[in-house]
Amino acid sequence: MSVLSTIRDCLDALLHPSARYDVLARARHRAFIAPRLLGSLTAFAAFPVYLAMHGAPTAFAVAAFAWLIVPILLSWFLSRTGRYEGACLLSSLAFAGLIMTLASVTGGIGSFAAIWLVVVPMEAANSASRRVVAFACALALVCVALLIVLSHFQVLPEADVGADLRAVLTAFAVASATLYAAGLAFGAELLARTSASLLYTEEERYRLLAHNMSDVISRHHRNGAVRFISPAAEMLLGTPASGLIGYGLFDRVHVADRPAYLTALSEAARGGVAQSVEFRLRRDAPRGREGGQAGQVNFIWVEMRCRPLEQVTTSKPSESEVVAVMRDVTDRKNQEHALDLARTAAERADASKTRFLATMSHELRTPLNAIIGFSEMIMQEDTLMLDAARRREYAQLINDSGQHLLSVVNGILDMSKMESGNFEIMPEPFSPRAALTNCCSLLALKARESGIDLVTRAADDLPVMIGDPRAFKQIVLNLVSNAVKFTERGGTVTVSASIDGGRLVVRVADTGVGITADDLKRIGDPFFQAGTTYQRRHEGTGLGLSIVKTLVALHGGEMTVQSKIDEGTTVTVTLPLTPQAAQPNSNVATLAPMVRPATAEQALQVKKSA
């Protein structure tokens, strides 16, 4: 084993650098160099024996032995240049020349050496080149034809060999040619086995990649038909890869994304440029699990990068193919969608801040100017000679402006608490009818001064409910004051309350200006006011309905708004009679969970502990 290893190492040292790192090329170069070196060295070893047996050699014998140096030169040529095909061509020429020379002096076409011409194409077969094999075949046929012609015209000298010796030489030629052909066959088999082993190793490597890569590798026709798809598709789509062959994958592409999918494949096949496209694929539900609601289809986002497949032979454009790599990008798409939503929310918050600053310049400056102005007039009562009635009037105006300013500040503070999750409600039993009537009584004077008819319809048998009475009054006051504010003189505001399946329904309807469909979608957003900010006719910060919406959500209720321009608006609030989990408001931050006491005594204990 060590001798073979030594021989192999010696042969590897003679190989050209271009063949040392290619297993198949290394095996072919070894198969070319080894027998030629062995044959030449054997001939040199036999030359002294020939001299001892026959004495001084003839010129022909010297030329024959000198010709055996040629294989060494061919091995040196291959070792220095690495041109395997050229070395095989030169070897065919040298081999055919040697056979032609021996046959010419030993009887022409009837010579024992002529049989070796059959071996010339067989030796060229190990070159794995059709051009070398064709050249060797043509060369052998030319040599045969030349020997026949020369023998026919008796140009060649007659062989002075007896019949017995001729038979022995012929038998030796056939046997040696057979053994040499067998050696060539074994060499060809060894090269074929090496090639098959390399091919299997390469296939195993690519099979390992295809089975363990999370990305899906596929081969497509330019019309979208799949010719091959890696097993990773089963993990990606939840279906066997065999079901995606042909148009199985195309059928899973979302209908809206199919044009982009086909366009990318067609352009990659036609233009020879890599293409990238994102589309949605239908994914089957995992086995043994419910796929969600009945009729629900699960789609995932996939990014596909495709490029033209390099063809070994020239093919028509219609037969061009594309290789593609697909990967799941659903998480990235969800993140992009979340970023878009966050960006939209930030833009809306910025717009709300702008509207808030625009309205605050009026809502805060106007009462402050009144407070400062009338207080300065009271301070200068001696100079202005104000009587008691006028001072009382100014004091009342200062008080009204202060109350309005306090209500604005309270609204802003309440909204801030709600957005931060720190606003708490204190549930306790109370009568909703009494609270509703009290609120309407507080706003009755304002309604009469505005020429609006305020109607209250609350059944006498409304049951006691558990909730925060202060928050309930704030809900009713905000809704009724908004209705009165946006109703023209001569209009009507109707406040009603009823019971519907264990829930209290409070409905405030007016015959006012109404709200447009676009503004109706944003009713309840903080600082939002319907209409143009700089053309509004009514004061306010835009926090009323937002506070109402949040308070209703904290009670586990719902608020709906219906409106038509110039016909009026109806706001319906539905509250549970008993406490339940509050629903998070979509327009404010999620509120902190609270434990609501069920009785007034428990509420009192909570207040004391606070």
C-alpha positions as CSV (number, residue, x, y, z in Angstrom):
1,M,0.0,0.0,0.0
2,S,2.9,2.3,0.8
3,V,4.5,1.5,-2.7
4,L,1.3,2.5,-4.5
5,S,1.1,5.7,-2.4
6,T,4.7,6.5,-3.3
7,I,4.0,6.0,-7.0
8,R,0.8,8.1,-6.8
9,D,2.7,10.9,-5.0
10,C,5.4,10.8,-7.7
11,L,2.8,11.0,-10.5
12,D,1.0,13.9,-8.7
13,A,4.3,15.7,-8.6
14,L,4.5,15.5,-12.4
15,L,0.9,16.9,-12.9
16,H,0.3,20.3,-14.2
17,P,-1.1,22.7,-11.6
18,S,-4.3,23.1,-13.5
19,A,-5.1,19.4,-12.9
20,R,-4.0,19.0,-9.3
21,Y,-7.3,20.4,-7.8
22,D,-9.7,18.7,-10.2
23,V,-10.2,15.1,-9.2
24,L,-11.4,14.0,-12.7
25,A,-8.7,15.9,-14.5
26,R,-6.1,14.5,-12.1
27,A,-7.3,10.9,-12.8
28,R,-7.1,11.4,-16.6
29,H,-3.6,12.9,-16.4
30,R,-2.4,10.0,-14.3
31,A,-3.9,7.5,-16.7
32,F,-2.1,9.2,-19.6
33,I,1.3,9.6,-17.9
34,A,1.6,6.3,-16.0
35,P,1.4,3.7,-18.8
36,R,3.7,5.8,-21.1
37,L,6.3,6.2,-18.5
38,L,6.0,2.5,-17.7
39,G,6.2,1.4,-21.3
40,S,9.2,3.6,-22.1
41,L,11.1,2.5,-18.9
42,T,10.3,-1.2,-19.8
43,A,11.7,-0.6,-23.3
44,F,14.9,0.9,-21.9
45,A,15.3,-2.0,-19.5
46,A,14.9,-4.5,-22.4
47,F,17.5,-2.8,-24.6
48,P,20.5,-4.2,-22.8
49,V,18.9,-7.7,-23.0
50,Y,18.5,-7.2,-26.7
51,L,22.1,-6.3,-27.1
52,A,23.3,-9.3,-25.1
53,M,21.2,-11.6,-27.2
54,H,21.7,-10.2,-30.7
55,G,24.9,-8.3,-30.4
56,A,25.3,-5.0,-32.3
57,P,21.9,-3.6,-33.1
58,T,20.8,-2.7,-36.6
59,A,19.8,0.8,-37.6
60,F,16.2,-0.2,-37.6
61,A,16.4,-1.6,-34.1
62,V,18.1,1.6,-32.9
63,A,15.3,3.7,-34.5
64,A,12.6,1.5,-32.9
65,F,14.1,1.8,-29.5
66,A,14.6,5.6,-30.0
67,W,11.0,5.9,-31.0
68,L,10.0,4.6,-27.5
69,I,11.4,7.9,-26.1
70,V,8.4,9.7,-27.6
71,P,6.0,8.7,-24.8
72,I,8.3,10.2,-22.3
73,L,8.3,13.4,-24.3
74,L,4.5,13.3,-24.5
75,S,4.3,12.9,-20.7
76,W,6.7,15.9,-20.3
77,F,4.5,18.0,-22.7
78,L,1.3,17.2,-20.7
79,S,3.1,17.9,-17.4
80,R,4.4,21.3,-18.5
81,T,1.4,22.6,-20.5
82,G,-1.7,20.8,-19.0
83,R,-3.2,20.5,-22.6
84,Y,-4.7,17.0,-22.3
85,E,-6.5,17.0,-25.6
86,G,-3.3,18.1,-27.5
87,A,-1.3,15.4,-25.7
88,C,-3.8,12.8,-26.8
89,L,-3.6,14.0,-30.5
90,L,0.2,13.7,-30.4
91,S,0.0,10.3,-28.7
92,S,-2.3,9.0,-31.5
93,L,0.2,10.3,-34.1
94,A,3.2,8.7,-32.4
95,F,1.4,5.4,-31.8
96,A,0.2,5.2,-35.4
97,G,3.6,6.2,-36.7
98,L,5.3,3.4,-34.7
99,I,2.8,0.8,-35.9
100,M,3.2,2.1,-39.5
101,T,6.9,1.8,-39.3
102,L,6.9,-1.8,-38.0
103,A,4.3,-2.9,-40.5
104,S,6.2,-1.4,-43.4
105,V,9.3,-3.5,-42.7
106,T,7.5,-6.7,-41.6
107,G,5.1,-7.3,-44.5
108,G,2.8,-4.4,-44.9
109,I,-0.9,-5.0,-44.4
110,G,-0.2,-8.7,-43.6
111,S,2.3,-7.8,-40.9
112,F,1.7,-8.9,-37.3
113,A,2.0,-5.2,-36.3
114,A,-1.0,-4.1,-38.4
115,I,-3.5,-5.5,-35.9
116,W,-2.3,-2.7,-33.5
117,L,-4.0,-0.1,-35.7
118,V,-7.3,-1.1,-34.2
119,V,-6.0,0.0,-30.8
120,V,-5.3,3.6,-31.9
121,P,-9.0,4.7,-31.7
122,M,-9.5,2.8,-28.5
123,E,-6.6,4.7,-26.9
124,A,-8.0,8.0,-28.1
125,A,-11.3,7.1,-26.4
126,N,-9.8,7.9,-23.0
127,S,-9.4,11.5,-24.1
128,A,-13.2,12.1,-23.6
129,S,-13.0,14.3,-26.8
130,R,-14.9,13.5,-29.9
131,R,-12.5,15.5,-32.0
132,V,-9.5,13.3,-30.8
133,V,-11.5,10.1,-31.3
134,A,-12.5,11.1,-34.8
135,F,-8.9,12.1,-35.6
136,A,-7.6,8.8,-34.3
137,C,-10.2,6.8,-36.4
138,A,-9.3,8.7,-39.5
139,L,-5.6,8.3,-38.9
140,A,-6.0,4.5,-38.4
141,L,-8.0,4.2,-41.6
142,V,-5.5,6.2,-43.5
143,C,-2.7,4.0,-42.3
144,V,-4.6,0.9,-43.3
145,A,-5.3,2.3,-46.7
146,L,-1.7,3.3,-47.2
147,L,-0.4,-0.1,-46.2
148,I,-2.9,-1.8,-48.6
149,V,-1.8,0.5,-51.5
150,L,1.9,0.0,-50.8
151,S,1.5,-3.8,-50.5
152,H,-0.5,-3.9,-53.7
153,F,2.1,-2.1,-55.7
154,Q,4.9,-4.1,-53.9
155,V,6.7,-1.0,-52.8
156,L,7.4,-2.4,-49.3
157,P,10.2,-4.9,-48.8
158,E,9.1,-8.5,-48.3
159,A,9.5,-9.9,-44.8
160,D,12.1,-12.5,-44.5
161,V,10.2,-14.5,-41.8
162,G,9.3,-18.1,-41.8
163,A,5.8,-19.4,-41.5
164,D,6.3,-20.6,-37.9
165,L,7.9,-17.4,-36.8
166,R,5.2,-15.4,-38.5
167,A,2.5,-17.4,-36.7
168,V,4.3,-16.8,-33.4
169,L,4.6,-13.1,-34.1
170,T,1.0,-12.8,-35.1
171,A,-0.1,-14.6,-32.0
172,F,2.1,-12.3,-29.9
173,A,0.7,-9.2,-31.7
174,V,-2.9,-10.3,-31.1
175,A,-2.3,-11.2,-27.5
176,S,-0.4,-8.0,-26.7
177,A,-3.0,-5.8,-28.5
178,T,-5.7,-7.6,-26.5
179,L,-3.9,-7.0,-23.2
180,Y,-3.3,-3.4,-24.2
181,A,-6.9,-2.9,-25.1
182,A,-7.9,-4.5,-21.8
183,G,-5.7,-2.1,-20.0
184,L,-7.3,0.8,-21.9
185,A,-10.7,-0.6,-21.0
186,F,-9.8,-0.8,-17.3
187,G,-8.5,2.7,-17.5
188,A,-11.7,3.9,-19.1
189,E,-13.8,2.1,-16.5
190,L,-11.7,3.7,-13.8
191,L,-12.3,7.1,-15.3
192,A,-16.0,6.4,-15.7
193,R,-16.2,5.3,-12.0
194,T,-14.3,8.4,-10.9
195,S,-16.6,10.6,-13.0
196,A,-19.7,8.8,-11.6
197,S,-18.4,9.2,-8.0
198,L,-17.8,12.9,-8.5
199,L,-21.2,13.3,-10.1
200,Y,-22.8,11.5,-7.2
201,T,-20.9,13.6,-4.7
202,E,-21.9,16.8,-6.4
203,E,-25.5,15.7,-6.6
204,E,-25.4,14.8,-2.9
205,R,-24.0,18.2,-2.1
206,Y,-26.7,20.0,-4.0
207,R,-29.4,17.7,-2.7
208,L,-28.2,18.5,0.9
209,L,-28.5,22.2,0.1
210,A,-31.9,21.8,-1.5
211,H,-33.3,19.8,1.4
212,N,-31.9,22.0,4.2
213,M,-32.2,25.5,2.8
214,S,-35.1,27.5,4.1
215,D,-35.3,29.3,0.7
216,V,-37.2,27.6,-2.1
217,I,-35.3,26.9,-5.3
218,S,-37.3,26.4,-8.4
219,R,-36.9,26.1,-12.2
220,H,-39.6,27.7,-14.4
221,H,-40.6,27.9,-18.0
222,R,-41.0,31.5,-19.1
223,N,-44.8,31.0,-19.0
224,G,-44.7,30.3,-15.3
225,A,-44.8,26.5,-15.4
226,V,-42.6,24.9,-12.7
227,R,-40.3,22.1,-13.9
228,F,-38.5,21.6,-10.5
229,I,-39.0,22.9,-7.0
230,S,-37.0,22.1,-3.9
231,P,-38.5,20.3,-0.9
232,A,-38.4,23.5,1.2
233,A,-41.6,24.4,-0.6
234,E,-43.5,21.9,1.5
235,M,-42.5,23.7,4.7
236,L,-43.2,27.1,3.1
237,L,-46.7,26.3,1.7
238,G,-47.7,23.3,3.7
239,T,-48.3,21.1,0.6
240,P,-46.1,18.4,-1.2
241,A,-43.6,19.8,-3.7
242,S,-45.0,17.4,-6.3
243,G,-48.3,19.3,-6.3
244,L,-46.5,22.5,-7.3
245,I,-45.1,21.1,-10.6
246,G,-46.6,22.5,-13.7
247,Y,-49.1,25.3,-12.9
248,G,-49.6,24.2,-9.2
249,L,-47.5,27.1,-7.9
250,F,-49.2,29.6,-10.3
251,D,-52.6,28.6,-9.0
252,R,-51.5,29.6,-5.5
253,V,-50.4,33.1,-6.5
254,H,-52.9,35.8,-5.4
255,V,-55.0,36.8,-8.4
256,A,-53.9,40.4,-8.1
257,D,-50.2,39.5,-8.1
258,R,-50.3,37.0,-11.0
259,P,-49.4,39.7,-13.7
260,A,-46.3,40.8,-11.7
261,Y,-45.3,37.1,-11.2
262,L,-45.5,36.2,-14.9
263,T,-43.9,39.5,-16.0
264,A,-40.9,38.9,-13.8
265,L,-40.4,35.4,-15.2
266,S,-40.9,36.5,-18.8
267,E,-38.5,39.5,-18.6
268,A,-35.8,37.4,-16.9
269,A,-36.1,34.8,-19.6
270,R,-36.2,37.3,-22.5
271,G,-33.8,40.0,-21.2
272,G,-31.2,37.9,-19.5
273,V,-31.3,40.2,-16.5
274,A,-32.1,39.1,-12.9
275,Q,-35.5,40.2,-11.7
276,S,-37.0,40.6,-8.3
277,V,-40.7,40.6,-7.4
278,E,-42.9,40.3,-4.3
279,F,-46.3,38.5,-4.4
280,R,-48.7,36.6,-2.2
281,L,-48.9,32.8,-2.1
282,R,-51.8,30.8,-0.6
283,R,-50.6,28.6,2.2
284,D,-52.4,25.5,3.5
285,A,-53.2,25.2,7.1
286,P,-50.9,22.9,9.2
287,R,-52.1,19.3,9.4
288,G,-54.1,18.5,12.4
289,R,-54.9,22.1,13.1
290,E,-57.9,24.2,12.3
291,G,-57.0,26.7,9.6
292,G,-58.9,29.5,11.2
293,Q,-62.5,30.5,10.4
294,A,-64.4,28.6,7.8
295,G,-63.7,30.0,4.3
296,Q,-60.7,31.9,5.5
297,V,-57.7,31.9,3.1
298,N,-54.2,32.3,4.5
299,F,-51.7,34.1,2.3
300,I,-48.0,34.8,2.9
301,W,-45.8,37.3,1.3
302,V,-42.9,35.9,-0.8
303,E,-39.9,37.6,-2.4
304,M,-38.8,35.9,-5.6
305,R,-35.4,36.6,-7.3
306,C,-35.2,35.0,-10.7
307,R,-32.5,34.9,-13.4
308,P,-32.1,33.1,-16.8
309,L,-30.9,29.6,-16.7
310,E,-27.6,29.1,-18.6
311,Q,-28.3,26.6,-21.4
312,V,-25.7,24.1,-22.4
313,T,-26.9,24.1,-26.0
314,T,-28.4,27.0,-28.0
315,S,-32.1,27.0,-27.5
316,K,-34.9,29.0,-28.9
317,P,-36.3,32.0,-26.9
318,S,-39.5,30.2,-26.5
319,E,-37.7,27.3,-24.8
320,S,-35.6,29.5,-22.4
321,E,-36.0,28.7,-18.7
322,V,-35.6,30.7,-15.5
323,V,-34.2,29.6,-12.1
324,A,-35.7,31.4,-9.1
325,V,-35.1,31.6,-5.3
326,M,-38.1,32.4,-3.1
327,R,-38.2,33.3,0.6
328,D,-40.9,34.2,3.1
329,V,-41.0,37.9,3.8
330,T,-44.3,38.0,5.6
331,D,-42.7,39.3,8.9
332,R,-40.9,42.1,7.0
333,K,-44.2,43.0,5.3
334,N,-46.0,43.1,8.6
335,Q,-43.2,45.3,10.0
336,E,-43.5,47.6,7.1
337,H,-47.3,47.7,7.6
338,A,-46.8,48.5,11.2
339,L,-44.4,51.2,10.4
340,D,-46.9,52.7,7.9
341,L,-49.6,52.6,10.6
342,A,-47.2,54.2,13.1
343,R,-46.3,56.9,10.5
344,T,-49.9,57.6,9.8
345,A,-50.7,57.8,13.5
346,A,-47.7,60.1,14.0
347,E,-48.9,62.3,11.1
348,R,-52.4,62.4,12.5
349,A,-51.0,63.2,16.0
350,D,-49.0,66.0,14.5
351,A,-52.0,67.3,12.7
352,S,-54.0,67.1,15.9
353,K,-51.3,69.1,17.7
354,T,-51.4,71.7,15.0
355,R,-55.2,72.0,15.3
356,F,-54.9,72.0,19.0
357,L,-52.4,74.9,19.0
358,A,-54.6,76.8,16.5
359,T,-57.8,76.4,18.6
360,M,-56.0,77.1,21.9
361,S,-55.0,80.6,20.7
362,H,-58.7,81.4,20.8
363,E,-60.0,79.2,23.6
364,L,-57.4,80.4,26.1
365,R,-56.7,83.9,24.9
366,T,-60.3,85.0,24.8
367,P,-61.3,84.2,28.4
368,L,-57.9,85.4,29.7
369,N,-58.3,88.8,27.9
370,A,-61.8,89.1,29.5
371,I,-60.5,88.3,32.9
372,I,-57.5,90.7,32.6
373,G,-59.6,93.5,31.1
374,F,-62.5,93.5,33.5
375,S,-60.2,93.0,36.5
376,E,-58.3,96.1,35.4
377,M,-61.5,98.0,35.1
378,I,-62.5,97.0,38.7
379,M,-59.0,98.0,39.9
380,Q,-59.6,101.4,38.4
381,E,-63.2,101.8,39.7
382,D,-62.4,105.2,41.3
383,T,-61.2,106.6,38.1
384,L,-64.0,105.0,36.0
385,M,-66.6,105.8,38.7
386,L,-68.1,102.3,38.6
387,D,-71.2,101.7,40.6
388,A,-72.0,98.5,42.5
389,A,-74.2,97.0,39.7
390,R,-71.5,97.5,37.1
391,R,-68.9,95.9,39.4
392,R,-71.1,92.9,39.9
393,E,-71.6,92.6,36.2
394,Y,-67.8,92.7,35.6
395,A,-67.2,90.2,38.4
396,Q,-69.8,87.9,36.8
397,L,-68.1,88.2,33.5
398,I,-64.7,87.4,35.1
399,N,-66.3,84.4,36.8
400,D,-67.8,83.1,33.6
401,S,-64.5,83.5,31.7
402,G,-62.7,81.7,34.6
403,Q,-65.2,78.9,34.6
404,H,-64.9,78.5,30.8
405,L,-61.1,78.6,31.1
406,L,-61.3,76.0,33.9
407,S,-63.4,73.7,31.8
408,V,-60.9,74.0,28.9
409,V,-58.0,73.1,31.2
410,N,-59.9,70.3,32.9
411,G,-60.8,68.8,29.5
412,I,-57.1,68.9,28.4
413,L,-56.0,67.4,31.7
414,D,-58.7,64.6,31.6
415,M,-57.6,63.8,28.0
416,S,-54.0,63.6,29.0
417,K,-54.8,61.2,31.9
418,M,-56.9,59.1,29.6
419,E,-54.1,58.8,27.0
420,S,-51.5,58.0,29.7
421,G,-53.8,55.3,31.2
422,N,-54.0,57.1,34.6
423,F,-57.7,58.2,34.5
424,E,-59.7,56.2,37.0
425,I,-63.4,55.8,37.4
426,M,-65.1,55.0,40.7
427,P,-68.2,52.9,40.2
428,E,-71.0,53.1,42.7
429,P,-74.8,52.6,42.5
430,F,-76.7,55.7,41.2
431,S,-79.9,56.6,39.4
432,P,-79.3,57.4,35.7
433,R,-82.7,59.1,35.4
434,A,-81.9,61.6,38.1
435,A,-78.4,62.3,36.7
436,L,-79.8,62.7,33.2
437,T,-82.5,65.1,34.4
438,N,-80.0,67.1,36.4
439,C,-77.7,67.6,33.4
440,C,-80.6,68.7,31.1
441,S,-81.7,71.2,33.8
442,L,-78.2,72.7,33.9
443,L,-78.3,73.2,30.1
444,A,-81.9,74.3,29.9
445,L,-81.1,78.0,30.4
446,K,-78.4,77.9,27.7
447,A,-80.8,76.2,25.3
448,R,-83.6,78.8,25.9
449,E,-81.1,81.7,25.3
450,S,-80.1,80.0,22.0
451,G,-83.8,79.6,21.0
452,I,-83.5,75.8,21.1
453,D,-86.2,73.4,22.4
454,L,-84.5,70.9,24.8
455,V,-86.7,67.8,25.3
456,T,-86.0,65.1,27.9
457,R,-87.5,61.6,27.6
458,A,-86.5,59.3,30.4
459,A,-88.8,56.5,31.7
460,D,-89.7,56.7,35.4
461,D,-88.8,53.1,36.0
462,L,-85.2,53.2,34.9
463,P,-83.3,50.9,37.2
464,V,-80.3,51.8,39.4
465,M,-77.0,51.2,37.6
466,I,-73.4,50.7,38.8
467,G,-71.0,53.2,37.4
468,D,-69.1,56.4,38.0
469,P,-71.9,59.1,38.4
470,R,-69.4,61.9,37.7
471,A,-68.3,60.3,34.5
472,F,-71.9,59.6,33.5
473,K,-72.8,63.3,34.0
474,Q,-69.7,64.4,32.0
475,I,-70.9,62.1,29.2
476,V,-74.4,63.6,29.1
477,L,-73.2,67.2,29.6
478,N,-70.7,66.9,26.7
479,L,-73.2,65.3,24.4
480,V,-76.1,67.8,25.2
481,S,-73.9,70.9,25.1
482,N,-72.5,69.8,21.7
483,A,-76.0,69.3,20.4
484,V,-77.1,72.7,21.7
485,K,-73.9,74.4,20.3
486,F,-74.4,73.0,16.8
487,T,-78.1,73.5,16.5
488,E,-79.5,76.6,14.9
489,R,-82.1,78.8,16.5
490,G,-85.5,77.2,16.3
491,G,-84.1,73.7,16.4
492,T,-84.8,70.8,18.8
493,V,-82.5,68.7,20.9
494,T,-84.0,65.4,22.2
495,V,-82.4,63.5,25.1
496,S,-83.9,60.0,25.7
497,A,-83.0,57.0,27.9
498,S,-84.3,53.5,27.8
499,I,-83.3,49.9,28.8
500,D,-82.4,47.3,26.1
501,G,-81.4,43.8,27.3
502,G,-79.6,44.8,30.6
503,R,-78.0,47.9,29.0
504,L,-78.8,51.6,29.3
505,V,-79.3,53.3,26.0
506,V,-78.8,57.1,26.1
507,R,-79.6,58.9,22.8
508,V,-79.0,62.6,22.1
509,A,-80.5,63.7,18.8
510,D,-80.5,67.3,17.3
511,T,-81.7,69.0,14.2
512,G,-78.4,70.9,13.7
513,V,-75.9,71.4,10.9
514,G,-74.8,67.7,10.7
515,I,-71.4,66.2,10.0
516,T,-69.9,65.3,6.6
517,A,-69.1,61.6,5.9
518,D,-65.4,62.3,5.9
519,D,-65.4,64.0,9.2
520,L,-67.8,61.4,10.7
521,K,-65.0,58.8,10.4
522,R,-62.8,60.8,12.7
523,I,-65.3,61.9,15.2
524,G,-63.9,61.0,18.6
525,D,-60.2,61.7,17.7
526,P,-58.5,64.0,20.3
527,F,-58.6,67.7,19.3
528,F,-60.5,66.9,16.1
529,Q,-63.2,69.4,15.1
530,A,-65.5,68.9,12.1
531,G,-65.1,71.6,9.4
532,T,-62.2,73.9,8.8
533,T,-60.3,75.0,11.9
534,Y,-60.0,78.7,10.9
535,Q,-63.6,79.1,9.7
536,R,-65.4,77.6,12.7
537,R,-68.3,79.5,14.3
538,H,-68.3,77.7,17.6
539,E,-65.8,77.6,20.4
540,G,-64.3,74.4,21.7
541,T,-61.1,72.4,21.9
542,G,-62.4,69.3,20.1
543,L,-62.0,67.1,23.2
544,G,-65.7,66.7,24.1
545,L,-66.5,63.6,22.0
546,S,-63.1,62.1,22.5
547,I,-63.6,62.3,26.3
548,V,-67.1,60.8,25.9
549,K,-65.8,58.0,23.8
550,T,-63.1,57.1,26.3
551,L,-65.4,57.3,29.3
552,V,-67.9,55.0,27.5
553,A,-65.1,52.5,26.7
554,L,-64.0,52.6,30.4
555,H,-67.5,51.5,31.4
556,G,-67.5,48.7,28.8
557,G,-70.0,50.5,26.6
558,E,-70.3,51.6,23.0
559,M,-70.8,55.0,21.2
560,T,-72.2,55.4,17.7
561,V,-72.7,58.6,15.7
562,Q,-75.2,59.0,12.8
563,S,-75.5,62.3,10.9
564,K,-76.6,64.0,7.7
565,I,-75.7,67.5,6.6
566,D,-78.4,70.0,7.4
567,E,-80.6,67.3,8.9
568,G,-79.0,66.7,12.3
569,T,-76.9,64.3,14.3
570,T,-77.8,61.4,16.6
571,V,-75.3,60.1,19.2
572,T,-76.2,56.8,20.9
573,V,-74.4,55.7,24.0
574,T,-74.9,52.1,25.3
575,L,-73.8,51.4,28.9
576,P,-74.0,48.1,30.9
577,L,-76.1,48.3,34.1
578,T,-73.4,46.3,35.9
579,P,-69.6,46.7,35.6
580,Q,-67.7,44.7,33.0
581,A,-64.3,44.7,31.4
582,A,-63.6,48.0,29.6
583,Q,-62.8,47.9,25.9
584,P,-59.7,49.7,24.7
585,N,-60.4,52.8,22.8
586,S,-58.8,52.9,19.3
587,N,-58.2,56.7,19.6
588,V,-56.4,56.8,22.9
589,A,-53.7,54.8,24.6
590,T,-54.8,51.5,26.3
591,L,-56.1,52.4,29.7
592,A,-54.8,50.8,32.8
593,P,-57.0,48.0,34.1
594,M,-58.9,48.7,37.3
595,V,-60.9,46.8,39.9
596,R,-64.3,48.5,40.1
597,P,-66.1,48.3,43.5
598,A,-69.6,47.1,43.2
599,T,-71.2,49.0,46.0
600,A,-71.0,52.6,47.4
601,E,-69.3,51.3,50.6
602,Q,-66.6,49.7,48.5
603,A,-66.2,52.8,46.5
604,L,-65.8,54.9,49.7
605,Q,-63.1,52.5,50.9
606,V,-61.3,52.9,47.6
607,K,-61.5,56.7,47.9
608,K,-60.1,56.6,51.5
609,S,-57.2,54.3,50.5
610,A,-56.4,56.7,47.6
